[in-house]
């Protein structure tokens, strides 16, 4: 049992239903009903026709149940060396006690 998709609406066409139209260039089109066939040949845009699958996809109708909210990746903090100092020097300075750093600063000023 082969199930085709309607060229205009995107709905399933079961065996024994719908009609097939073949264009002059050889491309075959499957239509579910006269409604879809006439809409196609009237050059209606299926994305703007409320009952088509393409419209429902474009306007996010009924897809909420299928997809779950994706988790965002957490940003990780990365320590890198700066132009003047290596990473080891930076970590050593960070681990020093504030009193010691204050004393060093005062010595440098003198």
C-alpha positions, 0 to 999 in steps of 0.5 A: 500500500503506497501512500502519496502526499498531496502536492498542494495541501501536503496531506496523505492520499490513500490508494483509490483516492485523489487524482494525478495530473501530469504536466507537459514537462513530465512532472506528476502532481498528486491532488487529494481533492478537487479543492486542492487541484483548483487551488493549485491551478489558481496559483494560491500559495499553500502557506497562506491557505489555513487548512494546509500542512504548509500553513500549519508548519509556518505558523507553528500549529500543533507542533508543541506536543512533538518537540520539547524545549531544548536546553541551552549550554551553560557557559564555562569560565576559562582562565587564560594568560594576559599579554604581560603575565602568564597564567601561573603568575596570575593565579599566584597573585590571586591566591596571595593574602590582601595584606601581603599585596597591600604591603607589596604595593606600598614598597613599590610606591617607595 
